[in-house]
């Protein structure tokens, strides 16, 4: 986060949050149900964790052979993305269970996948969920030197073509997490405390990285069914599938045509209004999308209700939509996955065009 870039919300404006909280509380109280995981969530957990474990065992044992191993490695990457969307994401937010130890335990599945649950909680739960889509503050808008995910004057020439190569770069997302991003974050100053991480926490992050590498590279090499280069190719294929799936899902929630990108500074609205202006749903009525994406296709609900397990979002969505409209605020939504993907790619194209960026910035500030 830049030391000069700050965004402050109107501390007096609680109307939206108060109205939403009252109706959400009434929903759960009237039905006598928990805000956390239920049988549906447990079933999803078994499907994604069990499926991932089975695929890993098949690949690590070498019984599949090299030619079948490659597509299975891709499938494992997709299944691990499902674990991230459905299990890790809720657990790290503390919404999976009312028992903190359950959330901590399930959060470590993220560490097994190679990405640090600790640094994710810091960058995602705190920074991204507070300063969503704010350039210079939201780390999710800073994926690397070859992608521009927000309006900027005088973008570089290469960005004119980012809509053509972005999906290729997204394949490297989780590789960057494993080998670069997490290390940068754990060695940086914690924005919540202004202090550096204790040595014990750094050691823990590195330790989980070693466990991940031992599972996905060490065990297959030790079994000896594949040559080292075949293991390496399989690992890269898994990470490419995991990275592409993860990146696309998160980008479709924020970097699309309808969402705003406010500049740092004081704003005359609340944090909750900020979330409505900077977040969009996609394919919300597609049952398969809702099952696989773990509620991340309903990011509007997630950003406003992050402490509630995502299996409740379909029932809560009409409440959120009604409250937004009653307050004269937007409720952004793309009806299908492909519609959202097209909107994302068009947005990348516009951000990379030097004659439209100033107009885009003005338009997003007024949303």
N, C-alpha and C positions, 0 to 999 in steps of 0.2 A: 504494500500500500504506500502510495506516495505521501511524504510528510506534508506536502503543500496541498494535497487534494483531500477535501473533507466535504461531507454532505450532512446537513442537519435538518431534521424534520420538525414540524410544528408540534411542540410538546403539549399544546392546549387542545388539540383536535383529537378527541377520542370517540367521536360519534359513530364512525363506521365500526371500529373495534368493539365498542360497547353493544351495538345492535347485533353484530355477528355473534359475539360471545353469548348473549342472552338466548338467542335462538338455537345455537349449537348445544348449549347446556340443556335447554328444554328438550331437544331431540333425544339426548341420551337419558335424561332423567325420566321422561315419559315412557320410554321403552325398557328402562331398567337394564341397559346393556353397557358393557365396558367400552372405553375409547381405544382399547388396545387390541391385540390379536385375538381372533376367535378361531373356530374350526377351519374356516376357509384359509386363514393365514397359515395355520399349522400344516394343512394339506399342501399349500404352495411351497412351504419351506422344505417339506419332505421331497416334493417333486424336483425342485431345483438343486438342493444339496445332494440328494440321493442320486439324481441323474449325473451331476458333475462328478461325484465320487466314483460312480460306475465307469464313466468314460475315462477318467484319470487312471483307474485300475487297469482297464483294457489296454490303454496306450502304454503305461509304464511296464506292464508285463510283456509286451511285445507280441502277444498272440495274434494281433490283427494283421501283422505284416506291414511293410512300408507303404504300399500303395493305398491300402485302406486306412492306414494310420493318418495320412495327411487330411482327408476330409473329416475324419473323427476329431483331429486336433482343431479344425475350424469349428466343428459342432461343439466341442468342449469350450471354446472361446465364447460362443453364443450362450451356452448354458451358464457359464460363469458370469456373463453380463446379467442373466436372469437372477442369479444369486445376488449380485450387486444391487439390482433394481428392487428386488422383493424382500431380501433378508437384511443385507448390510445397511442399506439406506435407512430403513425404519429403525434398525437397532441403534445405529449411530445417532439418530435423532432422539432416541429414547422413547419412541412411540410403539415399538414392538410389544413391550411388556411393561407392566407397572413395577416389576422387580428389576432394579438396576443391574444386578448380577447377570440376569438373563440377557439384557441388552449388551452388557460388556462382553459376555461370552460369544454371542452371535456377531458382535462387531468384529471379532478377530477373524471371521471368515474373510473379511476384506483384506486383512493382513496376509492370510494364506494365499490370496490372489495376487499379492505382490505390491499392493498399494496400502499405505499406512492409514489405519483408521483414526489414529491420533491427529495427524496433520490434516486429514480430510475434515474432521470435526472442527478444527480451527478455521480452515480456509472456507469450508462450505457452510457449516451450521452458523458460524458467526459472521464472517465477512460477506459471503454471497447472499445469505438470507437477510442481511441488514441493508447492504448497499447494492442491491440487484441492478445490473446493467449500468452502473455508474463508472465511466472510464476513469482509470487511475485508482480505483478502489476495489472493484469486483475482479478478482484474479481470474475468473472464468472468461473474461474478455481479453486475456493476455496469453493465448496458446503458444506463441512463438513468433519469430520474425517474418514469417511468410503468410500470415493470416491477419486480416484487419476485421474485427467483429463489432466495430462501432463507427459512427460517422467521424471523420477527421479531415481537416483541411489538407490539401496537397498530399494525398496518399501516394506512395511510391508506385512506379510504373508496373511492378510485378503484381500489385493487387488488382489490376484490371482483369487479370485472368484467374483470380482466386476461386471463382465459382466453378472453374473447370478442374482445378486440382485439389480442392478442399477435401473431398471425400478420400483421396489418396493419403493426404496428410493425417486425416482422422485415424487411419489405421495405426499410427504411431503413438496415439494418445496414452495408452496404459504403459507402453515401453518407457515413455518419458516419465510417467509417475514412478515406475519401479526404479529407474536408474538415475533420475535427475531431480524431478520436481520435489519429491518428498524430502530429499537431502537438503535442498535449498531452503525449504520451509522449516525444517526442524533445527537448522543452524541459524535461522533468522530470529529477529525479535518478535515475540508474541504480541499481536496488536491488542489483545485483551488485557495484558498485564504490563506491557512496555519492557519486559525482561526477556532475557535469553532462556532457552529451555534448559532444565537441569541435566547434568550428565547422564543420570539414570534413564531419563526419558529418551535421550539420543541413543543410548545403548539399546534400549528396548526397540526402537524403530529399526535400527540396524539388525538386531537379532531376528526380527520377523522377516526382514529381507532375506537373510540367510536361510531361514526355514522355507520360505517360498522357493528359492533357488534349489535347495536340497530336494524338495518334492518334485518340482517340474523339470529339473535338469539332472540332479544328482541321482535320484532313484532310477530313472531310465538308463542312465549311463552305467550305473552299478549292476543292473540286471543284465545289461550287455546284449539285448536283442537287436539293438539298432547301432549303427555307426554314429560317432559323435556328431557328424554333420547332418545326419538324418534327425537326430534329437534336436539339434539347433534349428533346423528348418521347421520341425513340428512345433517347437516353442514359439518361433516367430509367427507361424500361421495362427496359432492360438491367440497370441497377443494382438495380431492384426484384426481378427474377428472380434475380440473383446473390445479393442480400442475403437474400431469403427462403430460398432453397435452402441457403445456407451456415449461416444461423442455426439453422434447424430441425435440420440434421444434428448440429451441435455440442450443441444443447440436449438432444436425445434420448439423448446419452451420459451426461449428468450430472444434469439436472433432471427426474428421473422418480421414481416412487413408491418404488423400492427403494434409491435411493442416500442416503448419509448426508451431513450438512452439519455437520461438527465445529466447535465454537467454538474460537477461538484459545486457546492455552495448551499445556501439556505433555501429551502422550498417552503411554500405556504400550504403544505398538506401533510397528512400523517404518514407513518410508516405503512399502514395497511393500504392506504390509497396508492402509495408508491408501488406496492406489490401488484395491485390490479393493473397499473399502467405499464408495468415492465414484464409481465408474464402472460403466457398464452397456453391454452390447452390444445391438444390435437387428438383426433380419432377418439373422442370421449365415449362414444356409444358403441365402439367396436369391442366386443367381449374378449376376443383374442388379444388385442392390443392391451386392454386393461389387465388381463391375466399376466401377460409376459412383462409389460413395462412397470408393473408394481405401483400403479398410481401416478407414475411420472408423466403419463399422458394427460393427467389432471393436475398440472403444476399450479394452477391458480389456487385450487383447494390446498395443495401441499404447502405453498408458500404462506398461506394464511393460517393453516391448521397443522403445522409440522409435527406437533406433539400427539396427533391422532393417527392411528394406524391406517394405512392407505386403503384397506378393504372397505372402509366406511365412506370413502369419497363419493362413489356414485349416488348414495343416498343424501349426502350433504351438499352436493353440487347445486341442486335447485335452491337451497337456502342461501348459498353464497351468491348465486346469480341474482336472486330476488333482492338481497340486501344491496348489492352493487348498483342495480338499476334504480332502487329507491333513493339512493344517494347521488344519482346522476353520474355514475362512474362506469367505465367500460368493463366488459367481461369478454376478453379476447379468446377466440376459439377457431381452430381450423378443423373442418369436419372430418378429414381423412389424413392418414399418414403421408400419402403422396402429395396432397394439397399442401401440407405443412412443409414437406421437403422442398417442393417447388418454391414456396415462399421464402424459405431459408436461402436457397441458391440465388434467387433474384435479389435478396437483400445483400448478399455478399457481392454480387455484381454491381449494385448501386453504390455500396460503400467504397468500392475500388475505382469508381469513376470520378475524376477530379472536378467535373462540371456540376455534379449533383450533391456533393457532400455538404456544402454550406446550407443548401435548401433542406437536406435531410436532417441536419442538426437542428435547424430552426423548427422543423415540423415535429421532431421527436420531443423537443423541449415544451411544445405546446400541447402534447397529448395528455 
